[in-house]
Amino acid sequence: MIAYKAAVAVVAPIASEPAVGPRVRALREGMALSLRELAARSGVSAPMLSQVERGETSPTLAVATRIASGLELSLSQLLRLDEAEGVSVVRREERREGGSQSAGHRYEVLTPPLPGQRAELSEHRLGPGASTAGPDDPPMHEPGARETAVVTAGNLRLVCDGTAHDLQEGDAVTFDADLPHHFENPSGGEARMLAVVSAGLRRS
């Protein structure tokens, strides 16, 4: 009897999620995926995906789980089960950390890892002589990405596509982040900056 109930739960449609179709479509288009591409990634047929997106059918939990996987999300993220009233607070101790202390560059991501989010805010600290990457490192961001950074302490130098731009505290810079680039600290003290990366924006 228990196994039967579990099977019913898997195949039952998600009747309480009428907005899942438009959400799937928005997320798919945000990733620049066609229906066929998402079908290949998720294992759900393109006609079924089309019906879900148009609200003509509600996916079962099993189908929704495969769609979420194709969108690189968990089922709870797809269904917004872990969001609260449209507001997400990232506490200081919850920030995602990265970088290398030994290399003199540390950063913390201030935005939550929400599905479909197309911008990320991070805070960076660079010790004297440190840099965010090497001069010959490939771009870290996807084609069409754009970055805006503001220096909040000290001095920094942005080297973008081979051209250097010196920045002082309070200066802000916006550039195409799919070009080879890195920030470096040429001074003798620590420098800090806030950076926002908008992913996948097409150049106009």
Sequence and secondary structure as in RCSB ss.txt:
>XXXX:A:sequence
MIAYKAAVAVVAPIASEPAVGPRVRALREGMALSLRELAARSGVSAPMLSQVERGETSPTLAVATRIASGLELSL
SQLLRLDEAEGVSVVRREERREGGSQSAGHRYEVLTPPLPGQRAELSEHRLGPGASTAGPDDPPMHEPGARETAV
VTAGNLRLVCDGTAHDLQEGDAVTFDADLPHHFENPSGGEARMLAVVSAGLRRS
>XXXX:A:secstr
 HHHHHHHHHHSB TT TTHHHHHHHHHHHTT  HHHHHHHHS  HHHHHHHHTTSS  BHHHHHHHHHHTT  H
HHHTTTT BTTB    GGG EEEEETTTTEEEEE S   TT  EEEEEEEE TT BSS TT   SS TT EEEEE
EEES EEEEETTEEEEE TT EEEEETTSSEEEE  SSS EEEEEEEETT    
